[in-house]
Amino acid sequence: MATLGETTNSSTQELRSIIVTGASSGIGAYCARALKAEGWRVFATARKPQDIAALEADGIEAFYLDYCEPDSIAALVAAVLDRTGGRLDALFNNGAYAQPGAVEDLPVAALKEQFEANFFGWHDLTRRLVPVMRRQGHGRMVHCSSILGLTPVRFRGAYSASKHALEALMLCQRQELANSGVHVSLIEPGPVKSKIASNGLTWFLRNIDHENSVHRVDYAAQLERLRAGGSQSALKPGPEVVHAALRHALLSRRPRPHYVVTVPARIGAVLKRILPASMLYRILAKRA
């Protein structure tokens, strides 16, 4: 098998192999295609048939996956391992959505659904692949978390909680996989151009009674922002910045536990280290 620093034009059995989830748009779509161009054998996932077809049209092996459907996770793993002869070099857990809304307005069912998609499903997929990587003596587990998992902000409680839980779970696993040849990394992006904000509008309207909330004035501004596709800023780069961090996590001999990506995210991480907690959260509340 090719080493992690090489690219080969030999048979697909010898290419570095990776599963990339959430590849219908945004970060996942960009990374799947970029890795394919760099010589990886990419197994990408999406939910909609048209997104799967678009990936296949670009020469990517694409599969249906919904983190809320355990059978689809099992089917993905079985299909990929059948094609690779039971081996896999890397996993990029990326598929997720963001449920907006104040904590007091958040139905329990909506919070459970957020965790099913952003946390429990990720654990299920990861847990099925760790034994494969242990047996072969190498592997990379990379999880696309968020700066909100480190510095949560108001009206993002469900999403922030799911990412905070992910940080804890996977950092524990990183320690447990020490000396196994399997490495775990977390990428923590700040705002990146993607559809996660506009997609969040659907979940907001479905689950939050915004018209009868004490936060209805703030929600009006949030709705306007979501309908515009999220915050607009010159500091909001494209998904290529996540791809750069992903490449390092996949190829470096010493992959980092954390990759804080984008200027706002790095500023937030620094402020969390140097400011008193009360001051930090006052600042974050004004930026939400």
KEKE-3310 file (N, C-alpha, C; in steps of 0.2 Angstrom, whole numbers, plus 5000, padded with zeros to 4 digits):
npx = (5004:5002:5012:5008:5013:5014:5008:5000:4997:4993:4983:4966:4965:4977:4978:4978:4965:4949:4935:4923:4911:4895:4896:4889:4888:4897:4910:4912:4910:4920:4932:4931:4932:4944:4953:4952:4958:4971:4975:4969:4959:4942:4928:4913:4899:4882:4865:4854:4849:4853:4864:4873:4874:4880:4893:4897:4899:4910:4919:4920:4918:4902:4890:4875:4871:4864:4866:4857:4851:4855:4856:4860:4873:4880:4878:4886:4899:4901:4900:4911:4922:4921:4925:4938:4945:4944:4951:4956:4962:4958:4946:4935:4925:4911:4898:4884:4872:4865:4856:4847:4842:4836:4841:4830:4819:4821:4815:4815:4815:4820:4833:4838:4838:4847:4859:4859:4862:4874:4882:4880:4878:4891:4899:4895:4899:4913:4916:4914:4925:4937:4942:4946:4957:4965:4969:4976:4986:4988:4980:4969:4959:4948:4939:4927:4924:4920:4923:4913:4912:4921:4920:4906:4891:4877:4860:4865:4865:4861:4869:4882:4883:4883:4895:4904:4902:4907:4921:4925:4923:4931:4943:4946:4946:4957:4968:4966:4970:4983:4999:4994:4995:4985:4978:4969:4961:4954:4946:4943:4933:4930:4918:4914:4912:4898:4883:4878:4872:4861:4854:4851:4840:4828:4827:4826:4814:4806:4806:4807:4797:4796:4789:4782:4791:4801:4812:4809:4812:4826:4827:4821:4831:4840:4833:4833:4847:4850:4842:4849:4860:4868:4881:4890:4906:4922:4932:4927:4932:4933:4930:4942:4951:4949:4951:4965:4969:4964:4972:4985:4982:4980:4992:5003:5017:5016:5001:4991:4981:4971:4965:4963:4954:4952:4952:4943:4940:4953:4955:4945:4949:4961:4956:4949:4958:4965:4956:4946:4932:4919:4920:4924:4912:4903:4908:4906:4892:4888:4892:4884)
npy = (4994:5011:5024:5036:5048:5048:5047:5037:5029:5017:5002:5004:4997:4999:5013:5026:5026:5033:5037:5050:5059:5068:5074:5081:5095:5110:5109:5095:5091:5098:5094:5080:5080:5086:5078:5067:5071:5072:5060:5050:5036:5039:5037:5043:5051:5055:5060:5063:5057:5064:5071:5060:5055:5066:5066:5053:5056:5063:5054:5048:5036:5034:5034:5031:5038:5041:5048:5046:5034:5019:5007:5012:5016:5004:4997:5006:5004:4990:4989:4998:4991:4979:4983:4987:4976:4974:4984:5001:5017:5030:5041:5054:5062:5071:5076:5085:5095:5111:5116:5130:5141:5147:5140:5138:5137:5126:5111:5095:5084:5089:5092:5079:5074:5082:5077:5064:5065:5072:5067:5054:5046:5048:5042:5029:5026:5028:5019:5007:5006:5008:4995:4989:4998:4996:4982:4983:4991:5005:5021:5035:5046:5058:5072:5084:5096:5111:5128:5132:5121:5124:5137:5141:5150:5161:5155:5145:5133:5119:5114:5118:5110:5097:5097:5100:5089:5080:5084:5080:5066:5061:5065:5058:5046:5047:5047:5034:5026:5028:5023:5013:5016:5022:5038:5052:5066:5083:5095:5112:5123:5140:5152:5147:5147:5139:5128:5127:5136:5141:5129:5127:5135:5128:5119:5127:5134:5122:5117:5128:5139:5153:5165:5166:5167:5173:5178:5184:5196:5196:5184:5188:5195:5185:5176:5184:5184:5170:5167:5174:5166:5165:5173:5187:5190:5197:5189:5177:5162:5150:5132:5127:5130:5121:5109:5111:5109:5096:5089:5090:5083:5070:5067:5070:5065:5067:5071:5084:5086:5096:5107:5123:5133:5146:5164:5171:5160:5157:5168:5168:5156:5160:5171:5164:5158:5168:5178:5182:5171:5177:5189:5184:5177:5188:5195:5185:5184:5196:5195:5185)
npz = (5000:4996:5004:5017:5012:4999:4981:4970:4954:4952:4954:4961:4973:4979:4982:4994:5006:5010:5020:5018:5025:5024:5011:5002:5000:5003:5015:5016:5002:4995:5001:4998:4984:4982:4989:4981:4969:4974:4974:4983:4987:4987:4997:4998:5006:5006:5007:4998:4982:4970:4975:4977:4964:4958:4965:4960:4947:4946:4948:4961:4973:4979:4993:5001:5017:5032:5047:5057:5055:5059:5052:5039:5042:5046:5033:5025:5030:5028:5014:5010:5016:5009:4996:4998:5003:5016:5023:5028:5027:5032:5041:5038:5048:5045:5041:5047:5055:5060:5074:5077:5090:5106:5122:5131:5123:5116:5111:5119:5110:5099:5103:5105:5093:5086:5093:5089:5075:5075:5085:5091:5080:5073:5083:5082:5068:5069:5079:5073:5064:5070:5075:5063:5059:5070:5068:5056:5060:5058:5055:5052:5061:5059:5064:5060:5070:5079:5082:5091:5099:5108:5112:5116:5110:5112:5107:5100:5107:5105:5095:5099:5111:5106:5099:5109:5116:5107:5106:5119:5119:5108:5111:5122:5116:5108:5117:5122:5110:5110:5104:5096:5082:5077:5074:5081:5077:5079:5070:5071:5065:5062:5056:5040:5022:5018:5017:5030:5038:5031:5029:5042:5044:5041:5051:5062:5060:5060:5073:5083:5092:5088:5086:5098:5108:5121:5116:5104:5097:5095:5088:5076:5070:5069:5060:5048:5046:5044:5032:5023:5022:5032:5042:5034:5029:5027:5033:5032:5025:5012:5010:5008:5018:5028:5022:5020:5034:5036:5027:5034:5045:5040:5034:5041:5051:5065:5069:5074:5090:5090:5077:5075:5065:5054:5056:5065:5074:5079:5086:5096:5103:5108:5116:5125:5133:5139:5145:5159:5163:5165:5158:5145:5141:5141:5130:5120:5119:5114:5101:5095)
capx = (5000:5006:5013:5004:5016:5015:5002:5001:4993:4992:4976:4962:4966:4983:4977:4976:4958:4946:4928:4922:4904:4893:4899:4884:4890:4902:4917:4913:4910:4926:4937:4931:4935:4951:4957:4952:4963:4977:4977:4966:4953:4938:4922:4910:4892:4877:4858:4850:4851:4856:4871:4877:4875:4885:4899:4899:4900:4917:4924:4921:4913:4897:4885:4870:4872:4861:4869:4851:4849:4861:4857:4864:4880:4882:4879:4892:4905:4901:4901:4918:4927:4921:4928:4945:4948:4944:4956:4954:4967:4956:4939:4934:4918:4910:4891:4881:4868:4865:4849:4847:4837:4838:4840:4824:4815:4823:4811:4819:4815:4825:4840:4840:4839:4854:4864:4859:4865:4880:4886:4879:4880:4898:4902:4893:4903:4920:4917:4915:4931:4943:4945:4949:4963:4969:4972:4981:4992:4988:4974:4968:4952:4948:4932:4926:4921:4918:4925:4908:4913:4926:4918:4899:4888:4869:4856:4868:4866:4861:4875:4888:4883:4885:4902:4907:4902:4912:4927:4927:4923:4936:4950:4947:4948:4964:4972:4965:4973:4990:5004:4991:4996:4979:4978:4963:4962:4948:4946:4938:4933:4925:4914:4917:4907:4895:4876:4876:4868:4854:4851:4848:4834:4823:4827:4824:4806:4802:4807:4807:4791:4800:4784:4779:4796:4803:4818:4807:4816:4833:4825:4820:4838:4843:4830:4836:4854:4849:4839:4854:4865:4873:4885:4894:4912:4928:4935:4924:4935:4930:4931:4949:4955:4948:4955:4972:4970:4963:4978:4990:4980:4980:4998:5009:5019:5013:4995:4989:4974:4967:4966:4958:4954:4949:4954:4939:4941:4959:4954:4941:4953:4965:4952:4947:4964:4968:4951:4942:4927:4914:4922:4923:4905:4900:4910:4903:4885:4887:4894:4880)
capy = (5000:5018:5027:5042:5054:5046:5047:5032:5028:5009:5000:5007:4993:5002:5020:5028:5026:5037:5039:5057:5060:5074:5077:5084:5102:5114:5106:5088:5091:5101:5089:5074:5081:5088:5072:5062:5074:5071:5053:5046:5033:5042:5034:5049:5050:5060:5057:5064:5053:5069:5072:5054:5055:5071:5063:5048:5059:5066:5048:5047:5031:5037:5030:5034:5038:5046:5046:5044:5027:5014:5002:5015:5016:4997:4996:5009:5001:4984:4990:5000:4986:4974:4985:4988:4970:4974:4989:5008:5022:5036:5043:5061:5063:5078:5077:5087:5101:5116:5117:5136:5142:5147:5133:5137:5136:5120:5104:5089:5079:5092:5091:5072:5073:5085:5073:5058:5066:5076:5064:5046:5043:5048:5037:5022:5025:5027:5012:5001:5007:5007:4988:4988:5001:4993:4976:4985:4995:5012:5024:5042:5047:5066:5074:5091:5099:5118:5132:5132:5116:5126:5144:5142:5156:5160:5153:5139:5128:5112:5113:5119:5105:5091:5098:5100:5082:5076:5085:5076:5059:5059:5066:5052:5040:5049:5044:5026:5023:5029:5017:5009:5018:5025:5044:5055:5074:5087:5101:5117:5129:5146:5153:5145:5147:5132:5129:5125:5142:5141:5123:5128:5138:5123:5116:5133:5134:5116:5116:5133:5143:5159:5170:5166:5167:5180:5180:5184:5201:5193:5179:5191:5196:5178:5174:5188:5181:5163:5168:5177:5161:5166:5180:5189:5193:5196:5184:5170:5159:5144:5126:5125:5131:5115:5104:5111:5106:5089:5086:5089:5078:5064:5065:5072:5060:5069:5075:5087:5084:5101:5111:5128:5135:5153:5170:5172:5154:5157:5174:5165:5151:5164:5174:5159:5156:5174:5182:5179:5168:5181:5194:5181:5176:5194:5197:5181:5185:5202:5193:5179)
capz = (5000:4996:5011:5017:5009:4991:4977:4966:4949:4952:4955:4967:4979:4982:4984:5001:5006:5016:5020:5019:5026:5023:5005:4997:4999:5008:5017:5014:4995:4993:5003:4994:4977:4983:4991:4975:4965:4976:4974:4987:4985:4991:4998:5000:5008:5005:5008:4992:4976:4966:4977:4976:4957:4957:4967:4956:4940:4947:4949:4968:4975:4984:4996:5005:5024:5037:5054:5062:5053:5061:5046:5034:5044:5045:5026:5022:5032:5025:5007:5009:5017:5004:4991:5000:5006:5024:5025:5027:5030:5036:5041:5040:5050:5044:5040:5053:5054:5066:5076:5081:5095:5113:5126:5134:5118:5112:5113:5120:5104:5094:5105:5104:5085:5085:5095:5085:5069:5076:5090:5092:5073:5072:5087:5079:5062:5072:5083:5068:5060:5075:5075:5056:5059:5075:5065:5051:5063:5056:5053:5054:5062:5059:5065:5059:5076:5078:5087:5096:5104:5113:5115:5114:5110:5113:5102:5097:5112:5103:5091:5103:5115:5102:5097:5115:5118:5102:5108:5125:5118:5104:5114:5126:5112:5106:5122:5122:5105:5110:5102:5091:5075:5075:5077:5081:5077:5079:5066:5074:5061:5064:5050:5033:5017:5017:5018:5036:5041:5027:5031:5049:5044:5041:5058:5067:5059:5062:5081:5088:5092:5088:5087:5105:5112:5124:5112:5097:5094:5093:5083:5070:5067:5067:5054:5042:5044:5041:5026:5019:5021:5038:5042:5028:5032:5023:5037:5031:5019:5009:5013:5007:5024:5032:5018:5022:5040:5035:5024:5039:5050:5037:5031:5046:5056:5071:5068:5080:5092:5088:5072:5075:5058:5052:5060:5071:5078:5083:5091:5101:5107:5112:5122:5131:5137:5143:5148:5164:5160:5164:5153:5139:5139:5139:5123:5115:5119:5109:5094:5093)
cpx = (5004:5007:5009:5007:5017:5008:5004:4996:4991:4984:4973:4963:4972:4983:4976:4968:4955:4939:4927:4914:4902:4895:4895:4885:4895:4908:4917:4914:4917:4932:4937:4934:4942:4956:4957:4957:4970:4979:4974:4960:4947:4931:4918:4902:4888:4870:4854:4853:4855:4863:4875:4879:4881:4892:4902:4902:4908:4922:4925:4916:4909:4892:4880:4872:4868:4863:4863:4849:4855:4862:4861:4872:4883:4883:4885:4898:4906:4903:4908:4923:4927:4925:4936:4948:4948:4949:4953:4959:4964:4949:4939:4926:4916:4902:4888:4876:4868:4858:4850:4842:4840:4837:4833:4818:4816:4819:4816:4820:4820:4832:4842:4841:4846:4859:4864:4863:4872:4885:4886:4880:4887:4901:4901:4898:4911:4921:4918:4921:4937:4946:4949:4956:4968:4973:4977:4987:4992:4981:4973:4961:4952:4941:4932:4921:4919:4921:4920:4908:4918:4924:4910:4896:4880:4866:4859:4869:4866:4867:4881:4888:4885:4892:4906:4908:4907:4919:4930:4928:4929:4943:4951:4950:4956:4969:4972:4969:4980:4994:5000:4992:4990:4978:4971:4964:4955:4950:4941:4937:4928:4921:4917:4911:4904:4887:4873:4871:4861:4851:4848:4842:4828:4822:4824:4816:4802:4801:4806:4801:4793:4795:4781:4785:4798:4809:4816:4810:4822:4832:4824:4826:4841:4840:4833:4843:4854:4847:4844:4860:4870:4877:4889:4900:4918:4933:4933:4927:4931:4932:4938:4953:4954:4951:4963:4974:4969:4969:4984:4988:4981:4988:5004:5011:5017:5007:4993:4982:4969:4969:4961:4959:4950:4952:4950:4939:4947:4959:4950:4945:4958:4962:4950:4952:4966:4963:4948:4935:4921:4914:4921:4916:4901:4901:4906:4896:4884:4888:4889:4875)
cpy = (5006:5021:5034:5048:5053:5047:5041:5031:5021:5008:5003:5003:4996:5009:5021:5029:5030:5038:5046:5057:5067:5078:5080:5091:5104:5110:5099:5087:5093:5096:5083:5074:5082:5082:5067:5065:5073:5064:5048:5042:5035:5039:5040:5047:5056:5056:5058:5060:5058:5071:5066:5054:5060:5069:5058:5051:5062:5060:5046:5041:5033:5033:5034:5033:5043:5044:5044:5037:5023:5009:5005:5015:5009:4995:4999:5006:4994:4985:4993:4995:4980:4976:4986:4981:4970:4979:4996:5012:5027:5037:5050:5062:5070:5080:5079:5093:5105:5118:5124:5136:5143:5141:5132:5136:5129:5114:5099:5085:5082:5091:5084:5071:5076:5081:5067:5059:5069:5072:5056:5043:5043:5043:5030:5021:5024:5021:5006:5001:5006:5000:4987:4992:4998:4986:4978:4989:5002:5015:5031:5043:5055:5068:5082:5093:5106:5122:5133:5127:5118:5133:5144:5149:5155:5159:5147:5133:5121:5110:5113:5113:5098:5091:5097:5092:5078:5077:5080:5068:5057:5061:5061:5046:5041:5046:5036:5023:5025:5022:5012:5010:5021:5032:5048:5063:5077:5094:5106:5123:5134:5146:5151:5145:5140:5134:5127:5130:5141:5135:5123:5131:5133:5120:5121:5133:5128:5115:5121:5138:5150:5165:5171:5166:5173:5182:5182:5190:5199:5188:5182:5193:5190:5175:5177:5185:5174:5163:5171:5172:5162:5173:5181:5193:5192:5191:5177:5167:5153:5138:5124:5126:5124:5109:5105:5108:5098:5086:5085:5083:5071:5062:5066:5066:5061:5074:5078:5085:5089:5105:5117:5132:5142:5158:5171:5166:5155:5163:5171:5160:5155:5168:5170:5157:5162:5178:5178:5177:5173:5186:5190:5180:5182:5196:5192:5182:5191:5200:5188:5182)
cpz = (5000:5003:5011:5014:5001:4988:4972:4960:4948:4953:4961:4973:4983:4984:4991:5001:5012:5015:5022:5020:5025:5017:5000:4995:5004:5009:5015:5006:4992:4995:4999:4988:4977:4984:4985:4970:4967:4977:4979:4984:4990:4991:5001:5001:5007:5006:5002:4986:4971:4968:4976:4969:4955:4959:4962:4949:4940:4949:4956:4969:4981:4986:5000:5013:5027:5044:5059:5060:5054:5055:5041:5036:5043:5037:5023:5024:5029:5017:5006:5010:5012:4998:4992:5002:5013:5027:5024:5031:5034:5036:5042:5041:5049:5043:5047:5051:5061:5068:5080:5086:5102:5117:5129:5129:5114:5115:5114:5114:5099:5096:5104:5097:5083:5087:5091:5079:5070:5081:5090:5085:5072:5077:5084:5073:5065:5075:5078:5064:5064:5075:5068:5057:5064:5072:5060:5054:5061:5054:5055:5055:5063:5059:5064:5065:5074:5083:5093:5101:5110:5116:5112:5114:5110:5107:5098:5102:5110:5099:5095:5108:5112:5100:5103:5117:5114:5104:5114:5123:5113:5107:5119:5122:5109:5111:5123:5116:5104:5108:5098:5084:5073:5078:5076:5082:5076:5075:5069:5070:5064:5057:5044:5029:5016:5018:5025:5039:5037:5029:5038:5050:5045:5048:5063:5066:5061:5070:5085:5087:5093:5089:5094:5110:5115:5120:5105:5093:5091:5087:5076:5066:5065:5060:5048:5041:5041:5034:5021:5018:5027:5037:5036:5031:5027:5026:5036:5025:5017:5012:5012:5013:5028:5028:5020:5029:5040:5032:5029:5043:5047:5035:5036:5050:5063:5070:5075:5083:5090:5082:5072:5069:5057:5058:5066:5076:5082:5088:5097:5105:5111:5118:5127:5135:5142:5147:5154:5161:5160:5159:5146:5137:5138:5132:5118:5114:5114:5102:5091:5088)
residu = (MET:ALA:THR:LEU:GLY:GLU:THR:THR:ASN:SER:SER:THR:GLN:GLU:LEU:ARG:SER:ILE:ILE:VAL:THR:GLY:ALA:SER:SER:GLY:ILE:GLY:ALA:TYR:CYS:ALA:ARG:ALA:LEU:LYS:ALA:GLU:GLY:TRP:ARG:VAL:PHE:ALA:THR:ALA:ARG:LYS:PRO:GLN:ASP:ILE:ALA:ALA:LEU:GLU:ALA:ASP:GLY:ILE:GLU:ALA:PHE:TYR:LEU:ASP:TYR:CYS:GLU:PRO:ASP:SER:ILE:ALA:ALA:LEU:VAL:ALA:ALA:VAL:LEU:ASP:ARG:THR:GLY:GLY:ARG:LEU:ASP:ALA:LEU:PHE:ASN:ASN:GLY:ALA:TYR:ALA:GLN:PRO:GLY:ALA:VAL:GLU:ASP:LEU:PRO:VAL:ALA:ALA:LEU:LYS:GLU:GLN:PHE:GLU:ALA:ASN:PHE:PHE:GLY:TRP:HIS:ASP:LEU:THR:ARG:ARG:LEU:VAL:PRO:VAL:MET:ARG:ARG:GLN:GLY:HIS:GLY:ARG:MET:VAL:HIS:CYS:SER:SER:ILE:LEU:GLY:LEU:THR:PRO:VAL:ARG:PHE:ARG:GLY:ALA:TYR:SER:ALA:SER:LYS:HIS:ALA:LEU:GLU:ALA:LEU:MET:LEU:CYS:GLN:ARG:GLN:GLU:LEU:ALA:ASN:SER:GLY:VAL:HIS:VAL:SER:LEU:ILE:GLU:PRO:GLY:PRO:VAL:LYS:SER:LYS:ILE:ALA:SER:ASN:GLY:LEU:THR:TRP:PHE:LEU:ARG:ASN:ILE:ASP:HIS:GLU:ASN:SER:VAL:HIS:ARG:VAL:ASP:TYR:ALA:ALA:GLN:LEU:GLU:ARG:LEU:ARG:ALA:GLY:GLY:SER:GLN:SER:ALA:LEU:LYS:PRO:GLY:PRO:GLU:VAL:VAL:HIS:ALA:ALA:LEU:ARG:HIS:ALA:LEU:LEU:SER:ARG:ARG:PRO:ARG:PRO:HIS:TYR:VAL:VAL:THR:VAL:PRO:ALA:ARG:ILE:GLY:ALA:VAL:LEU:LYS:ARG:ILE:LEU:PRO:ALA:SER:MET:LEU:TYR:ARG:ILE:LEU:ALA:LYS:ARG:ALA)
# end
